[in-house]
């Protein structure tokens, strides 16, 4: 009878140990599933962030390209208008009987005058800001 009681007690202890092991295994599976879900969420958020950055970069590049193209178009338009104005001026001078050599010399003189004016203007501005010209000596 005591051997039956001892066997029964051992069986109960084994049953409890088995339940504990099963609950530990179940808890471990729950924790692994939770960890996996967290990792997947983190990966998804990283992917979303990368995609958002890529989209922002693409938009920034698109805006920069559009701005550059607009600037190029504006420059081309200004160049075209300048050429048209030059053609009108030259044709009006030719209509008045001015020779091509005189027009060419006039254009060179005007260009030289503009460059000289710009160079002197920059020099004077810089010189006045740095010293003696501010008294009016080189003005």
Phi, psi and omega in degrees: 000322179291327178293328178289319178295319180295319179293320178295316178298319178295322179295317179298317179296317179296319179298316179295319178297320178296317178298318178298314179298317178297318180292324177295316179297317180297317179296319178299318178296319178299314180295321178295319178296319179295317178297317178298317179297319178296317179298317180295319178297318179296317178297319178297317181293323176295318178298317179297319179295318178297318179295319179296317178298317179298318179295317179297318177298318179296318178295318179299317180294319180297317178296317180296318178296318180296318178296315180298316179295321178295319178294320178296318178297316180297318179295316179297320178296317178297318178297318179297315179296320179298318179295318178299316178297318179298318179297318179296316180296313180296317180294323178292323176293318178295323177296329180279350177098013178282136183286159181296324179296320180294320178296317180297315178297319179298316179297319178295318179295318179297314179298316179297319179296319180295315180296316180297315180300315180296316181295315180293322179298316179294320181295314182295318180298314180293323184289318179298321183291338185259350177164246195304332182292340182292344177276352176101008184292319182255357188324000000 
